[in-house]
Amino acid sequence: MEFEKVVQNRHSVRMFTDQPVERDVIKEIVSLAQRSPSWVNSQPWQVYCASGDTLQEIRDTYQKNDQDGKKINPDLAVMSRNDWAALPQGNMKQWGHEIVHHFTDFDEAHSTMTNASDTLNNAPVILFITIPTASPDWSIFDAGAFAQTLLLAATNKGLGSIVTYNSVRFPDDLHRIMNVPEDQRFMAGVSIGYPAAQKINDFRSDREPLDKLLHFS
Ligand SMILES: Cc1cc2nc3c(=O)[nH]c(=O)nc-3n(C[C@H](O)[C@H](O)[C@H](O)COP(=O)(O)O)c2cc1C
C-alpha cells in the first residue's frame, strides 16, 4: 500500500471479528516494527503475543476484576483529565462529543464503548509491548515509536488495529498469565485482527488544524 494511504487508513478499530491472524503475519509486522528508531539502538521493547485460551483468560480475569471492583494499577500512571494541560484536555473533550454524535445518543455511545472495553474489543490477538523496569523515559518514547510502526505495518497488511491502555490495566495478571518476567513494564497492548462490520468501527476521529500545532520561526 502507498505510504500516505497506510497512514490515512490507520484508525482505531474497536470491535474485531473472530477470524484469527496467521502467526506468519504477526511475525512479519513485528519484524517491521523492529525497524523503529530507539535511543542508541537500545531496542528496549519486548512483545508478548496473546491469543486463543491465553487471551480468553486475560479477558475473563479483567471482567472478574471489574466485577470485584479491583483497583487498576497500570505501569504507566493514569492522570486525571482535569490535570492535563488545556490543549490536550480540550481535544479529549472534543473527542467525547464526536463519539456521542456518531451514535444516536450518549447512552448508545456509552454502552457500545463499554462493551468494547469489557470484551477487549473481541480482538483475536493482543501484542503487549513491554520495556525493562530499568529504563529511562526515553525507552517509553521508543516503545511509542515501535507501537506506531506496528500499527502501520498491520494496516499495510489489511488488518485493523488499536493501541489500548485498557488491556494493560492489571499488569500483575498479565505477568502471571503470560509468564512475563517481573523486570518488565507494560506500556500498552496493540490489538490486531479483522474489523467487524459495526457502527463503532465507522467512527473517525478529527485532528486539529495544522496551524494550531506547527510553529515556524
Ligand atoms: C497510549 C494509547 C492508549 C489508548 N488506549 C485506548 C483505550 O484503552 N481504549 C480505546 O478505546 N482507545 C484507546 N486508544 C485509542 C485512542 O483513543 C485513539 O488513538 C484516538 O482517539 C485517535 O483515534 P484514531 O486512533 O482512530 O486515529 C489509545 C491510544 C493510545 C495512543
PDBQT file of the ligand as one rigid body, heavy atoms in Angstrom, charges set to zero:
ROOT
HETATM    1  C1  LIG A 301      -1.442   5.123  24.513  1.00  0.00    +0.000 C 
HETATM    2  C2  LIG A 301      -2.826   4.969  23.970  1.00  0.00    +0.000 A 
HETATM    3  C3  LIG A 301      -3.780   4.318  24.708  1.00  0.00    +0.000 A 
HETATM    4  C4  LIG A 301      -5.077   4.151  24.208  1.00  0.00    +0.000 A 
HETATM    5  N1  LIG A 301      -5.997   3.462  24.940  1.00  0.00    +0.000 NA
HETATM    6  C5  LIG A 301      -7.231   3.273  24.457  1.00  0.00    +0.000 A 
HETATM    7  C6  LIG A 301      -8.173   2.508  25.195  1.00  0.00    +0.000 A 
HETATM    8  O1  LIG A 301      -7.885   1.992  26.264  1.00  0.00    +0.000 OA
HETATM    9  N2  LIG A 301      -9.417   2.342  24.662  1.00  0.00    +0.000 N 
HETATM   10  C7  LIG A 301      -9.778   2.906  23.453  1.00  0.00    +0.000 A 
HETATM   11  O2  LIG A 301     -10.927   2.733  23.024  1.00  0.00    +0.000 OA
HETATM   12  N3  LIG A 301      -8.880   3.611  22.714  1.00  0.00    +0.000 NA
HETATM   13  C8  LIG A 301      -7.631   3.802  23.184  1.00  0.00    +0.000 A 
HETATM   14  N4  LIG A 301      -6.703   4.488  22.449  1.00  0.00    +0.000 N 
HETATM   15  C9  LIG A 301      -7.057   4.940  21.085  1.00  0.00    +0.000 C 
HETATM   16  C10 LIG A 301      -7.271   6.453  21.015  1.00  0.00    +0.000 C 
HETATM   17  O3  LIG A 301      -8.498   6.789  21.595  1.00  0.00    +0.000 OA
HETATM   18  C11 LIG A 301      -7.200   6.853  19.536  1.00  0.00    +0.000 C 
HETATM   19  O4  LIG A 301      -5.914   6.579  19.042  1.00  0.00    +0.000 OA
HETATM   20  C12 LIG A 301      -7.510   8.329  19.313  1.00  0.00    +0.000 C 
HETATM   21  O5  LIG A 301      -8.821   8.631  19.699  1.00  0.00    +0.000 OA
HETATM   22  C13 LIG A 301      -7.307   8.727  17.851  1.00  0.00    +0.000 C 
HETATM   23  O6  LIG A 301      -8.142   7.939  17.028  1.00  0.00    +0.000 OA
HETATM   24  P1  LIG A 301      -7.559   7.014  15.870  1.00  0.00    +0.000 P 
HETATM   25  O7  LIG A 301      -6.613   6.029  16.504  1.00  0.00    +0.000 OA
HETATM   26  O8  LIG A 301      -8.774   6.329  15.315  1.00  0.00    +0.000 OA
HETATM   27  O9  LIG A 301      -6.872   7.871  14.883  1.00  0.00    +0.000 OA
HETATM   28  C14 LIG A 301      -5.411   4.676  22.927  1.00  0.00    +0.000 A 
HETATM   29  C15 LIG A 301      -4.441   5.322  22.181  1.00  0.00    +0.000 A 
HETATM   30  C16 LIG A 301      -3.151   5.464  22.678  1.00  0.00    +0.000 A 
HETATM   31  C17 LIG A 301      -2.109   6.144  21.830  1.00  0.00    +0.000 C 
ENDROOT
TORSDOF 0
